[in-house]
Every structure is written in structure tokens, then in C-alpha cells.
């Protein structure tokens, strides 16, 4: 027996957003205040949405409101619908304005020469830059907040094209009072039993703590941090040590920390990341510009080492990895 025809629901995104705000507050009065609407008007809008759906989304009481079973099922779908609509708008605007591009970068990476060259070669283009947190590279690309990112691996790469630019040696950040602070360089054996700062992302954490170690042992755990400043504070307080890029200058150098070059470990890789189906010609141009201008040579002297510490030699062979060499 054929099922009865159910007409499609014509969603008004404004009403969907109103519903998510009411659900967040569990109270029409507070939701109306946030939306700058009269409470009776907001109530009518929610009733209109319920009528379109043919279900009751909220149980009203004298103390507020709470989600019905249907409301609980609809809420995550409503939030996803709003996010999808915002992404559609950003994607459409980006396609309609190919004369604009936003370049992201993380940490203390310097992108000035490549951005300057892009602006010089395309004087009428709108070229902007945006600093990102280390854990925001993938999301910022897929959300179209940026069109290309200069970043350090590792980060998620699904639906992302990654091209290597250069390598950076890694250093060990220690308090200036630490037993290793005055060394020209160290190896992994020198700090094998020292706790290292942990990070929320498991792949990122494994790379920056060398976990597991070459002999299979787990790296000793330090405190879990997300913010760069919190990492430096934890190191200065003696809670843990941390591996870091030798040339990272994304904060004012602290005089209570020292950076000791580490020999015998894999360097970190600086790459340019773009969306796999990117069609903006400015992104294509910047991709080539970055490969020719961002080689790491102008950033190597920037490593911050405590004043009393001698500067150790870096492994120059690691720094000369061809830009088109395949990744692991």
C-alpha cells in the first residue's frame, strides 16, 4: 500500500535559530532578552515552527520550558542545519569574489615575503592574513575562514592538499635552572625520563612527545595544556619540559627558559595546506609563491636561547629537504 504523501517542510532558518536559543536557556524570558524580542512574539514564532513540523518541541511550565522527546531529537539537527547554512553562505561568497584570499598561519611562522609578493603581483586583490591556533588548521580551511594555511604538521588532512615547504629542527624547552640548560645540544636519552607537556590531539601529542619512544616505552606524562602561554608557564614552574620548533617566535621570549637543540630526532615539517577542490586562482598563485619564497632560511636565526646558553649547531642536512620530497 503506498504511503501517504508528506509535503516537504519549508524551514525558516530564523525560527530554527530562535528554537535553539530557547532550548539553550530553557526559558522564554531569557531567550527573548538575548534575541531582543518581546516574549509573546518569541512564543508565537516557536508555535509557528511547531505547526510547520507538526510536533510539540517544548513543554511550557510556569518555571520555564524543557524539550519534549521530539525537541530533543530536533535540536542537534537544528544546530547542524544552521551550521550548514552558514557554510553554504561563506562558500558562495568565496566563489563570487575570486579577487579575495585569506592566508592563515600558526605559531611564530613568518609568511611576510610570500604575502608581500602576492599583493605586489595582484595589487587589486583583497589579500588578508589570519593567525590560527595550532589545532584550528583543518577546521579553518573547511569552514572557509581561510583559503590557505602555512602550518606545522601534524594536523588532520582529509579533504586537504598538503605540500611541504621546509623543515625545522626541534629544541627542548627547559627552565634556566635545569641541569640541561647550559648544554650545546642534547639527545633523547638525556631527557628520556623527564615528563613532557601533553596535548589534547593524540597525533599532535605523539609527535611532540615522541610517544612511544624508539624502544617502545611510553613518554613520561606531563600536564595537559592547550594554550602556548600555559605551556611556557608549566615549563618555567618545573612541571615538565617540552619539545618545540627551533624557530618559533610566537611570544615574547621568557628569560627563565632556555632552548636546547636536540640531535637525532625527526625535525618538524612546515607545509602549505589548501582545500583539495580549491578553484580560487589567487590560492594557486600563493601556493607557488609560498614554495619559492618560504624556504625557512630567513627564520633560522630567530631561535630564542637563554643569554647564558651557547648556541649549538643544527643539523643542516635536515634543513635542506627538497620542497617536493614526499612525506612519510
PyMOL commands that set and color helices and strands:
alter all, ss='L'
color gray80, all
select helices_A, chain A and resi 13-25+28-35+39-53+69-96+112-121+134-142+188-191+202-209+228-236+281-293+300-302+316-319
alter helices_A, ss='H'
color red, helices_A
select strands_A, chain A and resi 58-61+64-67+100-106+126-132+148-152+160-168+170-175+185-186+196-198+221-224+242-245+257-262+268-275
alter strands_A, ss='S'
color yellow, strands_A
deselect
rebuild
show_as cartoon
